[in-house]
Amino acid sequence: MNTHLTDQQGSQSNTLERIAAFTLDSRAEDFPIPVREAAALMMLDTLGVIAAASPLDAGVIARDAATLLYGTADPDHRARMMFDGRPVSLAGAAYAAATQTDNLDAHDGYNPTKGHIGVVVIPTLAALAQHLPNLSGQEALAAVTIGYEVAGRAGITLHATVSDYHTSGAWNCLGVAAMAARLRGQDRETLRQALGIAEYHGPRSQMMREIATPTMLHDGSGWGAMVGLSAAILAERGFTGAPAITVEADDAAQHWTDLGKFWQMRHQYVKPYPICRWAHAAIDGVRKLMLDHGLSHSDIARVHVNSFHQAACLYQGLPPTTAIAQYALPFPVAIQIAYGRIGVEHVSGSGLADPLVRDIMQRITVSEDPRHSSRFPAGRWADVAITTTDGRVLESGDINARGGPEMPLSRAELIDKFMEYAAPGLGDDRASAVCDATLGLIEPESRFADVLTHLLAPVG
C-alpha cells in the first residue's frame, strides 16, 4: 500500500470534515460569547463603512452595473442592494456592496492574511438573510464568524503555498461559500464542490499591481463576493468543482487544525482611518508626536517616515482620485498633520485638492527600513522623525499601527467611528437604530431582521 497516499487522503478527509462540521453542524449558542461580541462589533464597523461608501463613484457604478448585468427574474434568488433598495440577484447584491466597501478603505482586516474579510461577509449575510425572515441574531453572528474563520484560513493557506501576493478576493470567496452553505442548508458534498468552484474562480489578482497603479479594482473583494455566492448556487444545482487546494492539498492541513479552537474572529483589526493599513503606522507616529509635544502644522518644518517595503511603495504624490488617495502615504500623513483626523471628506471631493495638505506634503519624505519590512505581515511598523521650525528633532520610536488586537480600539471608539461614518448619510436616528440593533444581536431573543430593516433603503 502507498502509505504516503493513504496519509494524504486521510489529511484531506480530516480537513474537509473539520470544515464541514464547523460550518454545517456547529450550534450558534455554543460559539463563545466573546466571539459573538467580536462578530457584532465587526459587523457594526463594516455597516458604517458600507453606508459611508454608498455615495462614492465606485459604489454608484457597481450598483448601477449590478442592475444592468446581475439581475434575476427568480424571486427566490433576488435581493435588494444595501443602502440602495433596487433588486438584483443574490450574487449581484453581494458584489455591489462589497465593491463599494472595498473602495472606501476603512474596513477591518486580518494581519496574517494581508487582507480583508468583513468586506464580503456582511454583504453576503445581508443578501441571504432577505430570504430568512426568522434568522436569529445568534445564528446571524454564527454565520458571520464562519465566514471570517474559513476565509482567514484560506487566505493564510494561499499566501503560504503560492509565490504571488493575491488580493483578498482570491480567498475571501471561500468564506462566502461557507456562509451560503450554512444559511441555505447545504450538505457536505455541496459545500465541498462550492469551495472548489469558489477557489478556482476566485480573482487571483496581483495586489502590488493595484498598489503601483491604484484604481477602483482595489482588493478584488467585489469579485470575491460574486464568485463565492455564485459558487454556492452552482454547487446546489449540481455543478462540480472540487477539490479546493487551499483545503484539500496535503500542505494545507496545518492551517486548518485550530478551526473552532483559535478564533480569528477576535483578532481582526479596525481601521481608525479610511486609508490602506500600510500607511497607518506612519500616521500614528505623526499623531503621537503632535499630541505629545502640542504641535500644530505650522510648527513642523520636515517629516521623515521609515516604514516597511509595501508601505514605501504606496503612492507618493497628490492623489487625483479617491482610489489613489487610499493607497497613498504622504497624503494621509499630511491630512493628519493638518486636521488631527482623517475623514471621508478628506479623501474624496474637494479634499483631494486641499491646498494646506498639498503644502504639507512637500515637507514629507519616506524611506524603506529593512527592520520594519522583516516584521510584515505580522505587524505594520514605522518610525517618524519630525523637525520643528525651531530646530528640534522629535522621534516617535517604532510604532505598530493601532486598532489591532495588540492595541485595539475601545468599544466606545468603535461606536463613535460607526456614527461618524453612518450618520451623515443615514441621519442620526437611523444610524443609532442600526447600531442598537446590531449590538443587540448577541441577545438570545434577537432577530437579524431588526438590523436588516434599516439596511435596504437608500442613503440620504
Sequence and secondary structure as in RCSB ss.txt:
>XXXX:A:sequence
MNTHLTDQQGSQSNTLERIAAFTLDSRAEDFPIPVREAAALMMLDTLGVIAAASPLDAGVIARDAATLLYGTADP
DHRARMMFDGRPVSLAGAAYAAATQTDNLDAHDGYNPTKGHIGVVVIPTLAALAQHLPNLSGQEALAAVTIGYEV
AGRAGITLHATVSDYHTSGAWNCLGVAAMAARLRGQDRETLRQALGIAEYHGPRSQMMREIATPTMLHDGSGWGA
MVGLSAAILAERGFTGAPAITVEADDAAQHWTDLGKFWQMRHQYVKPYPICRWAHAAIDGVRKLMLDHGLSHSDI
ARVHVNSFHQAACLYQGLPPTTAIAQYALPFPVAIQIAYGRIGVEHVSGSGLADPLVRDIMQRITVSEDPRHSSR
FPAGRWADVAITTTDGRVLESGDINARGGPEMPLSRAELIDKFMEYAAPGLGDDRASAVCDATLGLIEPESRFAD
VLTHLLAPVG
>XXXX:A:secstr
  HHHHHHHHHHHHHHHHHHIIIII  GGGS HHHHHHHHHHHHHHHHHHHHHTTSHHHHHHHHHHHHHS  S G
GGEEE TTT  EEEHHHHHHHHHHHHHTS  S BBGGGTB SHHHHHHHHHHHGGG TT BHHHHHHHHHHHHHH
HHHHHHHHHHH SS B THHHHHHHHHHHHHHHTT  HHHHHHHHHHHHHHS   BHHHHHHS  TTTTSHHHHH
HHHHHHHHHHHTT      HHHHSGGGGGGTTTTTTS GGGG B  SSSS GGGHHHHHHHHHHHHHHT  GGGE
EEEEEEE HHHHTSB S  SSHHHHTTBSHHHHHHHHHHSS  GGGGSGGGGG HHHHHHHTTEEEEE HHHHTT
TTT  EEEEEEEETTS EEE   EE TTSTTS   HHHHHHHHHHHHHHHH HHHHHHHHHHHHGGGSTT BTHH
HHTTTSS   
